[in-house]
Amino acid sequence: MNCFEFPRKVEKARKGLTLIELTVAVLILGILGAVAIPRFQIATEKAKAAEGVNLLMNILAAQKRCYADNGYYQWDPAKLDIDFPALQYFSVYGIQTGGLQDYVGRVDRVSPDPNLLYFLVIRVNGQIECSNRGYPIICDQLGFSAYGGEE
């Protein structure tokens, strides 16, 4: 070793993140979460809406059998030849024949969240329509056409 050389500083290996790196990472995760959570909520609601759609299709089939046998559609779903399974997300609602034109079935979404309150109706031709009671665009996000009757 030359007597005029100074010893070099030995750098320590870095352990952990700096505050700026940590802040950027948290910010990125926050942005990703803000984008992903609403999409996840709509996807789960679409899956729950499938229960209502399946139920309406069963009601439609029973209504068509009722019409073939009796010449009319039954307003009370309990009088149809159908066994309703234990429902988790929907309740069956009777159809009043007054203002509902050709609607033969209705199910209401049951939820503690007022933004997820809507109902689905089905026409004789099998078209399903949706009416929102809370969140203004829930029916659009679920992909249903707007309900044209009266509540």
C-alpha positions in Angstrom: 0.0 0.0 0.0 1.3 3.4 -1.0 1.5 5.8 1.9 -0.2 8.5 -0.1 -3.4 6.4 -0.8 -6.4 7.0 1.3 -8.5 4.0 2.2 -11.8 3.8 0.3 -15.1 4.1 2.0 -16.8 0.7 2.3 -20.4 1.1 1.3 -23.0 -0.8 3.2 -25.5 -2.9 1.4 -28.9 -1.2 1.4 -31.5 -2.9 3.4 -35.2 -1.8 3.0 -36.8 1.0 1.0 -36.5 4.7 1.2 -39.5 6.7 2.2 -40.0 8.0 -1.3 -39.9 4.5 -2.8 -42.4 3.3 -0.2 -44.7 6.3 -0.9 -44.7 5.6 -4.6 -45.4 1.9 -4.1 -48.4 2.7 -1.8 -49.7 5.3 -4.4 -49.5 2.8 -7.2 -51.4 0.2 -5.1 -54.0 2.8 -4.2 -54.6 3.6 -7.9 -54.9 0.0 -8.9 -57.3 -0.6 -6.0 -59.5 2.3 -7.0 -59.8 0.9 -10.5 -60.2 -2.8 -9.6 -62.7 -2.7 -6.7 -65.6 -1.2 -8.7 -65.1 -3.7 -11.5 -64.9 -6.6 -8.9 -68.2 -5.4 -7.3 -70.0 -5.3 -10.7 -68.7 -8.8 -11.5 -69.9 -10.2 -8.2 -73.3 -8.5 -8.7 -73.6 -10.0 -12.2 -73.0 -13.4 -10.6 -75.7 -12.7 -8.0 -78.1 -11.5 -10.7 -77.8 -14.9 -12.4 -79.9 -16.3 -9.5 -82.7 -13.9 -10.4 -82.4 -14.6 -14.1 -82.6 -18.4 -13.6 -85.6 -17.9 -11.3 -87.3 -15.7 -13.9 -86.7 -18.3 -16.6 -88.3 -21.0 -14.4 -91.3 -18.7 -13.7 -91.7 -18.0 -17.4 -91.8 -21.7 -18.2 -94.4 -22.3 -15.4 -96.4 -19.3 -16.7 -96.5 -20.7 -20.2 -97.7 -24.1 -18.8 -100.4 -22.2 -16.8 -101.5 -20.3 -19.9 -101.6 -23.5 -22.0 -103.8 -25.2 -19.4 -106.0 -22.4 -18.2 -105.9 -19.6 -20.9 -104.4 -17.0 -18.5 -101.2 -16.1 -16.7 -101.1 -16.5 -12.9 -100.5 -13.3 -11.0 -99.6 -15.2 -7.8 -96.3 -17.1 -8.2 -97.2 -19.4 -5.3 -100.0 -20.9 -7.4 -97.7 -21.9 -10.2 -96.5 -25.5 -10.6 -92.9 -24.6 -9.6 -90.9 -25.2 -6.4 -88.9 -22.1 -5.5 -85.5 -23.0 -4.1 -84.0 -21.3 -1.1 -83.2 -17.8 -2.5 -80.1 -16.0 -1.3 -80.2 -12.7 -3.2 -83.7 -12.3 -4.6 -87.3 -12.6 -3.5 -90.3 -13.5 -5.7 -92.9 -10.8 -6.2 -96.4 -11.3 -7.5 -97.5 -9.6 -10.8 -100.4 -7.3 -10.7 -102.0 -7.6 -14.2 -103.1 -3.9 -14.2 -100.2 -2.0 -15.6 -97.8 -4.7 -16.5 -98.8 -5.5 -20.1 -97.1 -8.8 -20.9 -94.9 -9.2 -17.8 -95.3 -12.7 -16.2 -92.6 -12.7 -13.5 -90.8 -10.4 -11.1 -88.0 -10.9 -8.6 -86.6 -8.2 -6.3 -83.0 -7.9 -5.2 -82.5 -8.3 -1.5 -79.5 -6.4 -0.2 -78.6 -4.4 2.9 -76.8 -2.0 0.5 -79.4 0.5 -0.8 -77.3 1.0 -4.0 -77.9 -2.6 -5.0 -81.7 -2.5 -4.8 -83.3 -3.3 -8.1 -85.9 -5.7 -9.5 -86.0 -7.8 -12.7 -89.1 -8.6 -14.7 -89.6 -11.0 -17.6 -92.0 -10.6 -20.5 -93.9 -13.4 -22.2 -91.3 -13.3 -25.0 -88.5 -14.0 -22.5 -87.1 -10.4 -22.5 -85.7 -9.5 -19.1 -85.9 -5.9 -17.9 -84.4 -4.2 -14.9 -85.5 -1.3 -12.7 -83.1 0.3 -10.3 -84.2 1.6 -6.9 -80.9 2.8 -5.6 -77.7 3.1 -7.6 -78.7 5.0 -10.8 -76.7 2.9 -13.3 -76.8 -0.6 -11.7 -79.1 -1.9 -14.5 -76.9 -0.6 -17.2 -73.8 -2.0 -15.6 -75.5 -5.4 -15.3 -76.4 -5.3 -19.0 -80.2 -5.3 -18.7 -82.6 -3.1 -20.6 -84.7 -0.6 -18.7 -88.0 -1.6 -17.3 -90.9 0.1 -19.0 -93.8 -0.6 -16.6 -95.0 0.8 -13.3 -93.8 -0.3 -10.0 
